Amino acid sequence: MVIKKLAEIINSSANIIICPTLRETDGLAMSSRNMRLNKADREKAVKISEVLTFIKKGIKPGYLEDLKQRTINYLTAEGFKVDYIEIADANSLELLENWDGKRKLVALAAAFLGEVRLIDNMVLNN
């Protein structure tokens, strides 16, 4: 979305193709940062994609803060230092507090596990 917006700003004719996040077999988003995780943290890191899936399954129209806070609390209890868990409009990346049940959404996450900052995102609905 960020690259797409930059292309619009500079009036580029580049064709931006958006595709799903590539994932390891256990669901962790692929990243060179994963190599910096020790074995125990690598096993724990998958919890970020699990909370995004939890949001996807639990999303419903209305106030979103409670759902986000549950995932933050869970990751914190698992030893993560959460940078953010957000739910945004999938087209504009506008952060949302309430959802009308119609807009296309994306969940965004960033959290530290030790010194490694892990990021992930997941489209929540079509």
GROMACS elastic network, one bead per residue, 0.5 to 0.9 nm:
[ bonds ]
;  ai    aj funct       b0    kb
    1     5     6  0.61139   500
    1     6     6  0.86013   500
    1    18     6  0.80237   500
    1    90     6  0.77436   500
    1    91     6  0.68813   500
    1    92     6  0.72610   500
    1    93     6  0.72333   500
    2     5     6  0.51411   500
    2     6     6  0.62284   500
    2     7     6  0.86667   500
    2    92     6  0.87866   500
    2    93     6  0.83176   500
    3     6     6  0.50373   500
    3     7     6  0.61736   500
    3     8     6  0.86707   500
    3    16     6  0.78302   500
    4     7     6  0.51566   500
    4     8     6  0.63926   500
    4     9     6  0.88102   500
    4    15     6  0.88393   500
    4    16     6  0.62572   500
    4    17     6  0.88085   500
    4    18     6  0.87830   500
    5     8     6  0.50527   500
    5     9     6  0.62312   500
    5    10     6  0.87949   500
    5    92     6  0.82490   500
    6     9     6  0.50122   500
    6    10     6  0.62940   500
    6    11     6  0.83610   500
    6    12     6  0.84156   500
    7    10     6  0.53854   500
    7    11     6  0.59189   500
    7    13     6  0.75365   500
    7    14     6  0.69737   500
    7    15     6  0.89128   500
    7    16     6  0.82716   500
    8    12     6  0.62048   500
    8    13     6  0.84451   500
    9    12     6  0.77098   500
   11    14     6  0.88837   500
   12    15     6  0.85373   500
   19    22     6  0.86176   500
   20    23     6  0.89411   500
   20   122     6  0.79477   500
   20   123     6  0.82839   500
   21    29     6  0.65357   500
   21    30     6  0.77744   500
   21   120     6  0.80436   500
   21   121     6  0.75524   500
   21   122     6  0.76447   500
   22    27     6  0.88071   500
   22    28     6  0.85791   500
   22    29     6  0.59893   500
   22    30     6  0.57512   500
   22    31     6  0.89068   500
   23    26     6  0.76024   500
   23    27     6  0.52784   500
   23    28     6  0.53474   500
   23    30     6  0.50260   500
   23    31     6  0.87788   500
   24    27     6  0.52615   500
   24    28     6  0.52706   500
   24    29     6  0.62760   500
   24    30     6  0.59119   500
   25    28     6  0.74896   500
   26    46     6  0.68764   500
   27    30     6  0.86965   500
   27    46     6  0.62175   500
   27    47     6  0.88790   500
   27    49     6  0.62080   500
   27    50     6  0.77736   500
   28    31     6  0.87207   500
   28    34     6  0.88141   500
   28    42     6  0.89556   500
   28    45     6  0.68716   500
   28    47     6  0.80394   500
   28    48     6  0.74595   500
   28    49     6  0.59644   500
   28    50     6  0.86412   500
   28   120     6  0.83808   500
   29    34     6  0.87468   500
   29    46     6  0.81342   500
   29    48     6  0.88425   500
   29    49     6  0.73145   500
   29   118     6  0.86777   500
   29   119     6  0.78448   500
   29   120     6  0.62438   500
   29   121     6  0.85850   500
   30    33     6  0.84591   500
   30    34     6  0.73289   500
   31    34     6  0.56030   500
   31    35     6  0.79989   500
   31   118     6  0.84611   500
   31   119     6  0.89015   500
   32    35     6  0.58763   500
   32    36     6  0.78477   500
   33    36     6  0.54675   500
   33    37     6  0.73910   500
   33   116     6  0.68417   500
   33   117     6  0.77383   500
   33   118     6  0.73496   500
   34    37     6  0.54954   500
   34    38     6  0.88127   500
   34    42     6  0.69141   500
   34    45     6  0.84991   500
   34   116     6  0.80753   500
   34   118     6  0.80003   500
   35    38     6  0.79057   500
   35    42     6  0.83811   500
   36    42     6  0.87161   500
   36   115     6  0.87213   500
   36   116     6  0.69207   500
   37    40     6  0.78810   500
   37    41     6  0.56088   500
   37    42     6  0.53229   500
   37    43     6  0.89877   500
   37    45     6  0.85130   500
   37   113     6  0.80630   500
   37   114     6  0.82160   500
   37   115     6  0.86973   500
   37   116     6  0.70197   500
   38    41     6  0.53634   500
   38    42     6  0.59503   500
   38    43     6  0.86702   500
   39    42     6  0.50943   500
   39    43     6  0.63543   500
   39    44     6  0.87402   500
   40    43     6  0.52793   500
   40    44     6  0.63335   500
   40    45     6  0.86974   500
   41    45     6  0.58574   500
   41   113     6  0.67972   500
   41   114     6  0.79717   500
   42    45     6  0.51122   500
   42    46     6  0.73297   500
   43    46     6  0.63424   500
   43    47     6  0.84426   500
   44    47     6  0.59067   500
   44    48     6  0.84856   500
   44    78     6  0.79687   500
   44    79     6  0.89042   500
   44   113     6  0.85810   500
   45    48     6  0.61022   500
   45    49     6  0.81416   500
   45    80     6  0.88141   500
   45   113     6  0.73497   500
   45   118     6  0.79155   500
   46    49     6  0.55897   500
   46    50     6  0.64364   500
   46    51     6  0.89695   500
   47    51     6  0.61613   500
   47    52     6  0.86451   500
   47    75     6  0.73489   500
   47    78     6  0.85092   500
   48    51     6  0.53410   500
   48    52     6  0.65053   500
   48    53     6  0.87987   500
   48    71     6  0.89991   500
   48    75     6  0.75287   500
   48   109     6  0.72706   500
   48   110     6  0.82741   500
   48   111     6  0.80297   500
   48   118     6  0.81995   500
   48   119     6  0.81436   500
   48   120     6  0.72585   500
   49    52     6  0.50624   500
   49    53     6  0.62384   500
   49    54     6  0.85872   500
   49   109     6  0.87130   500
   49   120     6  0.69870   500
   49   121     6  0.79967   500
   49   122     6  0.82060   500
   50    53     6  0.50548   500
   50    54     6  0.61545   500
   50    55     6  0.87135   500
   51    55     6  0.61914   500
   51    56     6  0.85330   500
   51    71     6  0.58911   500
   51    72     6  0.87513   500
   51    74     6  0.82889   500
   51    75     6  0.80833   500
   51   109     6  0.89834   500
   52    55     6  0.50482   500
   52    56     6  0.61946   500
   52    57     6  0.86981   500
   52    71     6  0.82565   500
   52    85     6  0.88805   500
   52   107     6  0.64204   500
   52   108     6  0.78035   500
   52   109     6  0.77570   500
   52   120     6  0.83036   500
   52   121     6  0.72512   500
   52   122     6  0.64282   500
   52   124     6  0.84893   500
   53    57     6  0.61781   500
   53    58     6  0.84765   500
   53   122     6  0.77860   500
   53   124     6  0.83097   500
   54    57     6  0.52283   500
   54    58     6  0.60193   500
   54    59     6  0.84160   500
   54    67     6  0.89614   500
   54    71     6  0.80553   500
   55    58     6  0.50275   500
   55    59     6  0.56565   500
   55    67     6  0.67884   500
   55    68     6  0.75727   500
   55    71     6  0.78720   500
   55    87     6  0.89647   500
   55   107     6  0.75142   500
   55   124     6  0.77012   500
   56    59     6  0.55598   500
   56   106     6  0.88334   500
   56   107     6  0.79417   500
   56   122     6  0.80020   500
   56   123     6  0.78742   500
   56   125     6  0.75094   500
   57    60     6  0.87871   500
   57   124     6  0.81790   500
   58    67     6  0.75691   500
   59    62     6  0.89198   500
   59    64     6  0.78611   500
   59    67     6  0.76560   500
   59   101     6  0.89903   500
   59   124     6  0.78112   500
   60    63     6  0.85114   500
   60    64     6  0.82083   500
   60    99     6  0.75701   500
   60   100     6  0.86500   500
   60   101     6  0.66840   500
   61    64     6  0.80685   500
   61    98     6  0.72369   500
   61   100     6  0.52672   500
   61   102     6  0.83397   500
   62    97     6  0.82627   500
   62    98     6  0.50605   500
   62    99     6  0.50856   500
   62   100     6  0.64223   500
   62   101     6  0.77100   500
   63    66     6  0.72862   500
   63    67     6  0.84630   500
   63    96     6  0.89025   500
   63    97     6  0.59447   500
   63    99     6  0.66337   500
   64    67     6  0.55923   500
   64    68     6  0.64422   500
   64    69     6  0.87644   500
   64    87     6  0.77507   500
   64    96     6  0.75833   500
   64    97     6  0.54297   500
   64    98     6  0.55649   500
   64    99     6  0.70875   500
   65    68     6  0.50869   500
   65    69     6  0.59630   500
   65    70     6  0.86000   500
   65    86     6  0.89356   500
   65    97     6  0.63432   500
   65    98     6  0.81231   500
   66    69     6  0.50768   500
   66    70     6  0.62222   500
   66    71     6  0.88358   500
   67    70     6  0.53152   500
   67    71     6  0.66587   500
   67    72     6  0.89036   500
   68    71     6  0.53496   500
   68    72     6  0.63414   500
   68    73     6  0.87448   500
   68    85     6  0.62368   500
   68    86     6  0.68504   500
   68    87     6  0.78355   500
   69    73     6  0.60542   500
   69    74     6  0.85002   500
   69    85     6  0.81666   500
   70    73     6  0.51565   500
   70    74     6  0.61686   500
   70    75     6  0.87329   500
   71    74     6  0.50422   500
   71    75     6  0.61971   500
   71    76     6  0.84966   500
   71    85     6  0.76311   500
   72    75     6  0.52916   500
   72    76     6  0.60501   500
   72    77     6  0.85427   500
   72    80     6  0.89418   500
   72    82     6  0.65732   500
   72    84     6  0.79269   500
   72    85     6  0.67703   500
   73    76     6  0.51273   500
   73    77     6  0.61092   500
   73    78     6  0.86300   500
   73    82     6  0.89740   500
   74    77     6  0.51709   500
   74    78     6  0.63114   500
   74    79     6  0.89588   500
   74    80     6  0.88861   500
   75    79     6  0.65111   500
   75    80     6  0.53819   500
   75    81     6  0.76468   500
   75    82     6  0.70459   500
   75   111     6  0.83727   500
   76    79     6  0.52386   500
   76    81     6  0.60192   500
   76    82     6  0.66098   500
   77    80     6  0.72985   500
   79   112     6  0.88586   500
   79   113     6  0.70632   500
   79   114     6  0.84989   500
   80   111     6  0.61261   500
   80   112     6  0.56001   500
   80   113     6  0.51100   500
   80   114     6  0.76199   500
   81   110     6  0.89241   500
   81   111     6  0.54973   500
   81   113     6  0.65938   500
   81   114     6  0.81509   500
   82    85     6  0.74900   500
   82   109     6  0.81570   500
   82   110     6  0.63632   500
   82   112     6  0.62501   500
   82   113     6  0.87619   500
   83   109     6  0.76584   500
   83   110     6  0.52651   500
   83   112     6  0.71468   500
   83   117     6  0.86305   500
   84   108     6  0.76287   500
   84   109     6  0.56231   500
   84   110     6  0.53496   500
   84   111     6  0.67737   500
   85   107     6  0.72558   500
   85   108     6  0.56949   500
   85   110     6  0.66667   500
   85   111     6  0.84551   500
   86    95     6  0.67676   500
   86    96     6  0.78747   500
   86   106     6  0.83007   500
   86   107     6  0.57078   500
   86   108     6  0.51154   500
   86   109     6  0.65197   500
   87    90     6  0.87965   500
   87    93     6  0.85029   500
   87    94     6  0.85255   500
   87    95     6  0.59709   500
   87    96     6  0.59430   500
   87    97     6  0.78697   500
   87   105     6  0.67119   500
   87   106     6  0.57696   500
   87   108     6  0.62414   500
   87   109     6  0.89677   500
   87   124     6  0.89731   500
   88    91     6  0.85409   500
   88    92     6  0.78326   500
   88    93     6  0.50602   500
   88    94     6  0.52254   500
   88    96     6  0.52980   500
   88    97     6  0.86705   500
   88   104     6  0.85048   500
   88   105     6  0.55953   500
   88   106     6  0.53881   500
   88   107     6  0.63735   500
   88   108     6  0.76267   500
   89    92     6  0.56022   500
   89    94     6  0.52620   500
   89    95     6  0.65521   500
   89    96     6  0.69760   500
   89   103     6  0.65567   500
   89   104     6  0.59228   500
   89   106     6  0.62857   500
   89   107     6  0.89210   500
   90    93     6  0.55476   500
   90    94     6  0.79502   500
   90   103     6  0.78920   500
   90   104     6  0.53785   500
   90   106     6  0.50440   500
   90   107     6  0.85625   500
   90   123     6  0.71813   500
   90   124     6  0.87705   500
   91    94     6  0.81610   500
   91   103     6  0.89116   500
   91   104     6  0.72982   500
   91   105     6  0.80274   500
   91   106     6  0.88130   500
   92    95     6  0.87742   500
   93    96     6  0.88291   500
   93   105     6  0.85643   500
   93   106     6  0.79128   500
   96    99     6  0.67929   500
   99   102     6  0.76090   500
   99   103     6  0.73315   500
   99   105     6  0.88202   500
  100   103     6  0.67995   500
  101   104     6  0.84656   500
  102   105     6  0.89337   500
  103   125     6  0.85629   500
  103   126     6  0.88733   500
  104   123     6  0.78582   500
  104   124     6  0.73332   500
  104   125     6  0.58661   500
  104   126     6  0.60964   500
  105   122     6  0.86100   500
  105   123     6  0.59710   500
  105   124     6  0.53531   500
  105   125     6  0.61142   500
  105   126     6  0.80916   500
  106   121     6  0.67210   500
  106   122     6  0.54786   500
  106   124     6  0.53319   500
  106   125     6  0.78048   500
  107   120     6  0.83590   500
  107   121     6  0.53917   500
  107   122     6  0.52628   500
  107   123     6  0.63613   500
  107   124     6  0.66812   500
  108   119     6  0.77039   500
  108   120     6  0.60671   500
  108   122     6  0.67656   500
  108   123     6  0.89311   500
  109   118     6  0.80376   500
  109   119     6  0.55462   500
  109   120     6  0.52799   500
  109   121     6  0.60695   500
  109   122     6  0.89377   500
  110   117     6  0.67469   500
  110   118     6  0.55462   500
  110   120     6  0.65757   500
  110   121     6  0.88146   500
  111   116     6  0.82563   500
  111   117     6  0.55901   500
  111   118     6  0.54347   500
  111   119     6  0.66500   500
  112   115     6  0.62872   500
  112   116     6  0.53796   500
  112   118     6  0.60075   500
  112   119     6  0.87970   500
  113   116     6  0.53771   500
  113   117     6  0.64611   500
  113   118     6  0.73379   500
  114   117     6  0.80578   500
  123   126     6  0.77251   500
